[in-house]
Amino acid sequence: MIFIKRVYDNFSDNDGYRILVDRLWPRGVSKEKAKIDLWLKEIAPTNNLRKWFSHDAEKWELFKIKYMEELKEKLPLLKEIKKIENNEKVITLVYAAKDENRNNAVVLKEVLETKN
C-alpha cells in the first residue's frame, strides 16, 4: 500500500517505510524530525522540469505528462520502490510541496500503482 504525505506533517507509525521523493532536502526539517528511511532524490523531477513547473497550477497537466515521461527512464528506481513496498507492505512517499494535490509524489504514486 502506498501513501503520500508532506514532510511537515506529523510522523505516524502507520506511515510504514518513508521515502523522501524530492530532489532537495526540505527547508527547516531536521533528519531526526523527518524520520526518512530512504532519500531517493534520483526519482524526483529533473531540476529543469522542477523549476519550469514551479508549482504553477496552470502547468499541472503538462507537468504530469512530462514527469511521467521522465519516469520511463527511471525504471530501476520504480522497481526498487515496488520491491520496498512488497517487503514493507506500507510505504509513504514523502514530499515538501505546499500543494497536496499537485506535486511529484502524486504523479509518482499514480505511476507506481499502475505498475505490477
Secondary structure, DSSP 8 states (H G I E B T S, - for coil): -EEEEETTS---GGG-EEEE--SS--TT--HHHHT-SEE-GGGS--HHHHHHHTT-GGGHHHHHHHHHHHHHTTHHHHHHHHHHHHHHS-EEEEE--S-SSSSHHHHHHHHHHH--
